[in-house]
Amino acid sequence: MSTLAEILAALAVVIGGIFTLVGSYGLVKLDKPMSRLHAPTKAGTLGVGSLLLASMLYSAARGQVSLHELLIMAFLFVTAPVSAHFIAKVHIHRDHTAQELPVPPEDNVWATKNGMADQDDKDKA
Amino acid sequence: MSQRLMRWLFPHPLLTFILVIVWCLLINGLSLGTVVFGLILGIAVPILTAAYWPNRPVLSKPAHLGAYALIVMRDIVVANVEVAMIVLFKRNSDMQPNWVSIPLDLRTPEAIAILAGTITLTPGTVSADLSDQGHALLVHSLDAPDPAAVRDEIKQRYENRLKEIFE
């Protein structure tokens, strides 16, 4: 039983490592700032998730049940989208004019660009 | 009277429950002392922070939240593999990154926050901005030749379910 759990833990470590590697590789390989944002959000979910799963399996195999990895996962899943959202907002704020983005279907303008129309015109002039 | 007392003691019953669980997970063990101290925190924290949370979000079908979490986890795994393939084997020049704007039927702020978080966690899409009145979500997609398909999938798969849960 404990051998099986250890094999599964090893497998989870390898899978987690591969996805984290792909995430980092994507950060280097992709060429546009918004595309690059996709890579680290990936490493944060499946990569780290599977490393933490390995940690839980390993401690279970050694007979000490440990579940606080679940907490790390929960905090990560709550905070990762927030930081990604902020990075995306900064990018929109600095590098895009309101005309480059699709028009919001119902309201007038995207929140980051609210009150920025004059600024965009000045930048162009 | 007792109802008012309960409401004063537990302004956010769900938050109390979550705090007890989080405390037990932090200690990484289950004993009477841990649960009691967790309960003390679970009662104190919501009372102290109640001023910042004037309203409780009302869940009309809280049971569906579990099913939603399972669907999202499955999608995270599937989509992670898909995007890893795109990153590894697709040339940058062949990719078609695109902005997708999603009109929102959801009105509850908590539900919109969960939807935005879900979109970012399921790889291939990152939620980037909200419109000024909060009626549309701007999403960036890594490889989307057809933005309308991405929009429809998000609306059907996630938004409809969240709408059932929250509204």
Interface residues (C-beta under 8 A of the other chain):
Chain A: F19 V22 Y25 G26 K29 L30 D31 K32 M34 S35 L37 H38 A39 T41 K42 T45 L46 G49 S66 L67 H68 L70 L71 F77 V78 A80 P81 V82 A84 H85 A88 K89 H91 I92 L101 P102 V103 P104 P105 E106 D107 N108 V109 W110 A111 T112 N114
Chain B: V22 L25 L26 N28 I76 V77 N80 V83 A84 V87 L88 N92 M95 P97 W99 V100 S101 P103 A116 G117 I119 T120 L121 P123 G124 V126 S127 A128 D129 L130 S131 D132 Q133 G134 H135 A136 L138 H140 L142 P147
